[in-house]
Amino acid sequence: MANNNLLAGVYAGLTNTYSYLASQYPNGLTLENLTEARTNTSNLGVLNQTFASYLQNNFGTIDKDGDGTITAEEMNNLSNRISTQGLTKAELTQLYASGCSGISESTMSKILEHFDEMDTNHDGRITSAEISAYDINCARMEVEDEFNNRRATDMSVFYGDSSSSADTYSLLSYKYKSNKD
């Protein structure tokens, strides 16, 4: 999951889908236009259904002024919010359930499974920075665990290292060391 801006794929997908739909409906993207575009068979190879579904299901929250049309400004505000504030677990789950383009299935599963651990500021949203920090912390802990395991199983600490010089002592040889040394 080591990606500096993992959610960039999500907001880029939403923006690109909106741009395509807005070009199809110059009078504005309404809920009716969105529903029509999703069922239009000529859009099958062009329209990203995942993000179109997200726009349709969240139309009311995206259309901040309530005029029944998602404007470019409202879409820009959504993209900016996602890039700076992140996504909620519900939003990620919704994108995941519809096939969330831009994030692999294994990565999305990991994010959803560890959402609360990743949400370090406990605002109910995770950002790319929080995901990256979680990944870095997990990698650091894995290295520490590996080091501690290696150290705990390194028997040369107890029995001495036969490849080292004769001046080295093991923990077991310490009791046989004379007080003269």
N, C-alpha and C positions, 0 to 999 in steps of 0.2 A: 504493500500500500504506500510505498514511499513516493508520494507525489506532492509537490509544493502547493498545488492548488487543485485538490481533488474535486471540489464542487464546481470548478470552472466548466466542466462538461455539462453539468446540470443547467447552469444559467445560460450557457452558450446554446444548448439545445432548446431551451425555452425561448430565447431571443430569436434564434433562427426560425423556429416554428411560427412564432408570432409574425416575423417579417414576411414569411411566405404567405401566411393567411391574410395579413394586411394588404399585400399586393393583389390578392384575389378579390378583396372587398374594399375598394377605395373609399366607400362611405363610412367605414369603420367596422371593427370586428365586434359583432354582437353575438350573443349566445346562440341565436338562430343561425347566423352565418357559420359559427363554429360547429354546430351540430350538423349542418348541411355539408360542410367541408369534410367532416369525419366520415360521413356516409357516402360521399361522392366517389365512385369507383375510379374516376380519372386521377384522383389524388393518391391512390394506393402506393405507388412507387416513390412519391415525392414527399408526402406529408408524414412526419414522424408522429405516429398515433399515440405514443407514450406521452409526449409533451403536449399534444393537442388534448388528450384526455385530462392532463393536469390542468390546463387552461380552462377546459370546460367545467371540471369539478370544482375549481376554485374561482370561478368567474366573479362571483359576488365579492370576494375579498380582494381580488385584483382591481376590479372596477371601483376604485376608492370614492369617486364622486357620485356613483350610483346612477349615472345617466344611461346605463344599458350598453355602453361601448367601452372596450378596452382601447385606450389611446396609446400612442408611442411613449408618451411621458409616464403613463401608469406602468407600462411594461418595463421601461427603463428603471423606474422606482423599484419594481419587483426584483430585477436583476441586481441592482445595487444592494438591496436588502439581503438577498441571498449571498452575495459575495462578501458583504461586510458583517452581517449578523448570523449567517448560516441558515440551516434548515431545522425544523422540529422533527422529532421522531415520527410523528404522524405524516408529515410531508414526505420524509424519506421512505416510510412504509408504503405510502401511496405510489410514489415513483417506482419503488421496487416491485410492487404488485403488478404494475402495468409494464414492466420490462426495463425500467430506468436506463436509458442509453447514457453512455458516458462513464459509467462505473461498472466494473465487473461484478458478477453475481457473488463471487467469493468475498470481494472487498465490501460490497453492500451488506452481506450477511454479517461480516465482522463488525462493521459500523453499527448495525442495528443491535447486535448482541452486546456490544460494549458501549452503547450510547451514553449511559449514565456515567461511566468511568471517563469517557472522552469529554463530556460536558463539564469542564473544570470550573467554569464560573457559575454553573447551575442556573443558567437562564432559560433552559429548556430547548436550546438550539446548539448545534455544533457547527463550527467553522472549519475550513481547511486547515487553519493553524492549529486548532485543537486536535484534529485528526493526526496531523503531522507530529505534534508533540507527544501524543499517545504512542505513535509508532516508534519514535525515538526513545521514549521511556521504556517501552517493551524490549527494544533491541538492547538497551543498556542493561536492563535487568537480566536478559538472557545471557549476556556476556558475564555479568557478575555471578550468575548461577553456575555457569560453566567453569569459571575460575574457582569458585568456592568448592564445587564438586571435584575438580582436578586436585585442588589443594588438600581436600579431605581424604582423597583416595591415594595420594602420593605417599607410598610407604617408605620412601627414602628418608623422610623426616624421622621415622622411628628407627630404621635399620642402617642409615647412612647410605651414601652414594658411592658405589664401588668405582665409578669413573672419576671421582674427585680426588684431590690430593690426600695424603695420609694425615694431614692436620685437621681434617674435618671430623666431627663427631655427630653421632646420631643421638636422639633422646635416650635410647637404651644404653649407649656407651658412656653417657654422662656419669652414671653412678659408679662406673669402674675407673673413671678418671681420678688420678691421684691428686691430692691437695698440693703437691709440689709444682704442678703445671701452671 
